[in-house]
């Protein structure tokens, strides 16, 4: 799955990932390849990513929105 994390002033991350854990406004949720289309508001917390090679990354956000469709996730983050 392709992931892009975009902040107001720059592109924070772009790459292919196996798993994304997101801080939804009602709690954490995870996304894997072939996830159903989704648009969700994000709350304050950390985005946890597992890349294809197994490397794990974390990005702290204050909030935002995620759109998932056709094995692509775009996060607009504060």
PyMOL commands that set and color helices and strands:
alter all, ss='L'
color gray80, all
select strands_A, chain A and resi 2-7+10-24+27-32+38-42+45-51+56-61+64-69+72-77
alter strands_A, ss='S'
color yellow, strands_A
deselect
rebuild
show_as cartoon
